[in-house]
Amino acid sequence: MKKIKRRAYSLLGLIGISLVCLLVFLFRLAADGEAWVTFPSNRNVYTEGQLAVGAVYDRNDLILAEPQNRVMQFNESAAIRRANMHIVGDRQGRVGTGILRAYAGELVDYSLLTGTYTFGGGGNSIHLTIDAELSQIAYAALAGRHGAVVVMNYETGDILVAISAPTYDPDNPPEIRLDDPAFDGVFLNRVFSSSFTPGSIYKIVTAAAAMDTFTDAQTRTFTCTGVIVVDGNRVTCMGVHGTINLEQAMGYSCNPFFAQLALDLGGNLLHQYNSRFGLISPHTLGNIRTAAGSFTAGEAGSPALAWSGVGQSENLTNPLSMARFLGAVARGGTPVEPRLVTSISGGILPRRSGPVLGDPILPSSVANDLALILRNTAIHYYGNSFPGIAVAGKTGTAEVGEGRRPHSWFAGFLDDPNNPLAFVVLVENGGFGLAAAGGVANTVLQAAVTR
């Protein structure tokens, strides 16, 4: 009898262990199954380590990538291939934000029930918000310079352009040496995965914080003598502007004015506003996570705090996060979350995504007043740089040290209900903001409003 009991207990123990193992397996399958089947050695969906199923289209149904004879083929235009490489990806999966890598599970249509099996074996189709031909225009406007261009519809969140340079043709990839300056950061999408010293475009952030904090922010005046001395250190200006208010300071891009605003606000409060505005936290675009920005709260009365209000010091800004913030200013203080994928179809259950509102970041009165200041800045201080389009924005010239030319920025939005577009242009080491980045922005926006 004891022998039978021991055997029964052993059998029950084995059954219990088997159930535990089964539960562990099912848990791991649910958690990691997609990663298992999208591993490049899975010859059901990969050919020699390269994804061989699924298709990617832009917002106008232009083919960006599709398999032919189990080899992924890209758009027939080399210019479109280069311009959109960081969005689509390459055959080798070297671009982490590329759809072919970030959405591999969706392209192969993996599910717990069917694995990678799809009717016809072709995988899914992914439709993007990207306008591939407008992206080609943006890439051409960079004219071989390194940088980034993002254009986003601030009512829908659709990212129309997300250009990063340098790039390459995924159909004819060159030999890339990472120590070659021509390919510096070539596998990074600068719009999604990098952050940069913002320079004077950050004065929009300082102004927003001040307008939300001080009731007299727009009427208080400051006398610019060309320099402000903070704890023995000089914060210099490009000119001597005399007695000016906030709107004039934005137009003149007066460093001492915004340095004083930062000193008045204090580092901790500025940090809180950066967090509220979504400028220091990463954002999620489906399967893609953007780079975080940074803001170091300088000590009260310190030169670091003064320079941070100007967009220098240790400030770092992600281009897409800045576009999201500017879109919120344009639409009265509430952002729409950026989106890259509109639909995934071809499987049993097609998936679609729509606009998603974020939490309000500014009262509508403050956002509207700031939008008017930015519109007036473009009208009165940038001449006829943007003919026929209602640009509201700010230039930026970001010092990056080591004897290098400054980064050139232009950031803002169109004050136009028919073309609700927020944009950010960065030309690395491009010099003054309006000359380099402003020209790129005008080319892209002029094309955008006619499409």
N, C-alpha and C positions, 0 to 999 in steps of 0.2 A: 504493500500500500504506500509506504514512504517513497519507494522508487517511482511509483506512478505519479505521486504528488510532485516530486522533484522534476520529473519530465514535463509535467503540466506547467509548473512554474517557469521552467526554462523556455517552453514553447510560448507562454504568455509574454515572457521577457523579450523573446525574439520578435514577436508580433508588435510589442510596444516600441522596440528599437526601429523596426521597419516603418511603423507609422510616423515616428519622429523624423526618420530620414526622408520619408515621403513628404512630410510637411515642410521640412527644410528645403527639399528640392523644389516644391511648388512655390515656396516663398522666393527662392533664388530665381526661379523661372519667371515669376511675375516681375521681380525687380531687375533682373539682368538678361532676360531672354532676348530682348532686342539687340543688346550689345553682343550676345553670343552669335546670333544669326547674321549680323551685319559685319562680322569680322571678315577682313578681306580674303581669308582662305576658304570661305564658303563659296564653292564653285557653282552653286545654284543661282547666285545673284551677282557674282564677281567673275571677271575674266582676267586671269593673271594679276590678281590683286586690285583690279579696277572695276568700279561699279558698272554693271551692265544692264540694269533695268531702271525704269522710271524716266520721266521727262520733266523739263523745267521750261516754263513759259513766262513772258513778261505780261504786263497788264493789258497789252494789245494783242495777246495771243501769238506773239513772235517767239519762235522756237529759240531757246537759249542752249538747251542740251537735250539730246535724246539718243537712245541706243540704236545702232545699225549693225547687224551681224554681230551682236553682243560686244560691241565697242562703242563707248560713249562719244557721240559726235556733237560738235558745237555749232553755233550759228555760222552760216557761210561767209559772213563779213568779218574779216580780220579786225577791223576797227571796233566793231561791236563786241567781238570776243575779248579784246584787250580791255575795253572800257568796263565790261561787266565781270571780269575774271574774279574779283574779290567777292562778288555776290554769288556767282554760280559755282566757283571752285575749279579745280583742275582734276585730271584723271588720277593723279597721285595722292590726292587728298591732303595737300600741303597747306591749304588755307582753311583754318579752323572755322571761320564764319561762312564758308562756301556751302551752298545748299546741298551739293553732292556729298558733303561730309556731315554737316550738322543735321540734315534731314534724311540721312541714309535709311533709317528705319521706316520713315513714312514713304520714301520712294519705293522700297521693296515691299511695302504693304504688310509689314509684320503684324501678326496678331497671335494671341495665346491659343486660339482655336486652330488656325490654319498655318501657323508658322510663316514662311515666306511664299506660300502658294497664292497665286492670283490667277483669275480667269485669263487665259491667253499667255500667262507668264511674263507680261510686260511691265508689271509694277504699277505704281501710281503716277499721276501727273500733278505737279505743283504749280500753281499760278501765283506770281509775285505782284506786288504793288509797283515794282520798278518799271520805268519807261526806258527801255534799252536804247532807243535812238536818242532820247534826250540825254541819257548818260554818255553816249558817244560824243555829243556836242560838248558836254561838260569836260570830258577827258581831253578833247582837242583844245579846249580853251586853256587848260593848264600848260599846254605847249611844251611838254617834256619836263616840266618842273615837278618836284615832289610836293605832295599836298593832299588835300581832301576837299570834296564838295558834297554837301548834303542838301537836298530839297525835299520838304515834307509838307503835305497838305494838312494844315492845322485844324481842319474841321473833321477829317476822316482818320487822320493818323497815317495815311499812306505815305511811305517813303518812295518818292519818285526817282531820286538820284542818290546814290551812295558811292561816290567815286573815290578811289584811293590810288595814289601814284607814289612810287613806280609800280608798274604792273608788267605783264608779259602775255603773249599769245598762248593760251593753253593748248592750242592745236600744234604749235611749233615752239615749244619752250626752249629758251636759250640755256646755255651752260651758266648756272647761277653760282657765283662764289660769294659767300656771305661777307667776305672782307672787301668786296667791291662796292664803293660808294654809290655806284649807279643802281644797285639793288638793295640799298639800305632799307630794311624793314619790308621787303617786297611781299612776304607772306602774311603780313598784318593788314587788315582792313583798318585804315586810319580813322574812318568814320565810327566804327564800332569798337575797335580794340585798342585805341591809343588815346592819351590825354596830353595836352600841350599847354605851355604858358600862354594865357589868353591875351595879355596886353590890354589895350584900351576897350575892346569889346566888353570887358568885365565891368567897365564903368556903368553899364546898363544894370548890372546886378547891384552894385553899390547904390545907384540911384533908386532902384526899386525898394531896397531895404530902408533907405532914408525916408522915402515918401510914405512908407507904411508906418514909420516910427515917429517922425517929427511932423507936427501939423503945419509948420512953417517951412517945410523942405523946399517948396517951389518959390517961396518969396524971400527967403534969407539970402543975403549977399555975402560975397567974399572978394577981397581985393587981391588979385594975382599980380605979383611983382616979378614973376618969372621963376620964383623959387620959394620953397617953404623949408625952414630948418626945423628938424625934429630930433631932439636929443643930440644936437651937434652934427647931424647928418642932413645933407641937402636932398630934397626932392625937387627936381628941376622940371621946367616946362619948356615947350617949344617956342613960346612967345611970352609977351607981357600983355595981359588981357584987361588989366584994370579991374574995376568993380563989376562983378557979373553975378547972375543968378544961375540956378540949376540948368535951365534950358540952354543958356548961353555957354555954360561950362561944358555941356554935352557937345555942342557944336564945335567949340574950340578944342575939345578934348583936353581940358585943362587939368594937368596932373596935380598941382597944389590944391585945387578945389576938392577933388575926390579923395586926396590924401587926408584932408581935414575932415571930410565926411566920415571916413573910416575911423579916424581918431575919435570923433564924436560918438559914433555907434559903438565902438569897442569890439575887440576880437571875438568874444563869446557870442555876442548878438549877431555879428556877421556870419559866424559859423552856423548858427541856428537858421539864418535865412538861406545860406547855401544848401543846407539839408532840406529845408522846406521846398526850395526851388528845384530839387532833384539834381543838383550839380555835383554832389560828392558821393552819391551812391550809384552802383550799377543798375541798369535797367534790363528787363528781360523781353526779348523779341522771340516769342515761341521758344525754340531750342537754342537761341543765341543770347549770350549775356554780354552786355557792353562793359567797357572799362569804366572804373570809377574815376571821378575827379578828386581833387584834394584842396583843402583850405586849412592852413595852419593859423590858428588864432594867436596873433602876435600880442605881446604884453601891452598893457595900457601905456599910451604915450610913446611907443617904440617906433623906430624907423620901419621895422618889418611890418607893423600894422598899417602904417601910412602907405607903404608901397603895395600892400595887398589890396587896398581900395582902388589902386590904379590898374590892377591886374598883373602885377609883377610879384616879387617875393617868391613864395613857394606855391602860388596858385597853379593848379593844373585843371584844364577843362576838356571834357570829351565833346567832340563836335556834335554828336547826335543829342546829347543831353542839353547842350546849349540851344539847339534847334527846337527841342521840346519846350524849353523855358520860354523862348521867344514866341512860339506858337500860343502859349498860354497868355502872354501879354497881349497878343493880337486878338484873342477871343474873350477878353474880359476877365482873365485871371484863372481860368480853369483849363488845364492841359488835356489834350487827347493823347493817349498813349501811342507811341509809334508802332506801326506794324509793317511787316515785310511779306507775309504770306496771306493771301486772301482765301485760297481754297486748296484742298487736297482731294482729288477725285480719281475714280477708277476702281476703287475697292468696293466692298459691300456697303460701307457707310461713308459716303462723301462728307468731308468736313469743311465748314466755312467759318470765317471769322469776320466780325464787324467792329466798328469803332468802339473803343472803351475809354470812358472819361476817367481822368485822375481826380484826386482831391484838389479843391481850390487852393491856389498858392498865394493869391493876392485878392483883396477886395476889388470889385469891378471898377470902382471909382479911381483907385490907384492905377490899375492896369490901363484904363482908358486914358488917363492923364499921361502916363509914361509912353503909351503908343503915340499920342499926339506929339510929344517931345521928339520922339525918334523920327516921326514923319517930317516935322519941321527941320530937324537936323539934316535930313537928306535933301530937302528942298532948298534950304538957305545956305548950306555950307559945302555941299558937294557939287554945286554947279549943275551942268546939264549932263551929268554922268549916267543918268538912267532915263533917257527920253521916252515919254509915253507910258511909263509904268509907275505905279504909286508905291515906290520903295520907302520903307521906314527902316532905319538901321544905323549902324555905327561901325566905323573903321577901327582897326586895331593894328598897332605896330609893337610886337612883343620882343623885347630884348632877350636873347638866349645865351649871351656871354661867349667866352673863348674866341673873341675876335670875329665871330660869324655875323653875317647880315641878319637883321631881325626877321621874325616871321611876320607875314602880311595876312591880316584878317579882314573880312567884311561879313557882318552878321545882321540879320533883321528879318523882315517879312514884307509881303505886299499888302497894303491897306486897300484891299480890293475883294469884295464878296464873291466876285466871279472867278477869282484866282487866289484862293486863300493859301498862300504858300509861305512857309518859313524856310529860311536858308542860312547856311554857314559855309563860308569859303575860307580855306587856309592854303596859303602858298608858303611852303617852308623856305626860310631865308630869302624871301621875296622882296624885302625892303618895306617901303611905306604902304599902309593898308589900302588906300584908295587906288594907288597906281597899279598895283599888282592884283590883289584879291578883288577890288572893286570892278576891274575890267572883266574878270572871269564871271563874277556875279551878274553883271549886265548881260553878257553873252548868253548865259544859261537862262536867266529870267525872261529875256526877250523871246527866246525860243519857246519857253514853257507857256507863255500866255497866248501863243499862236497855235499851240497844238490842241 
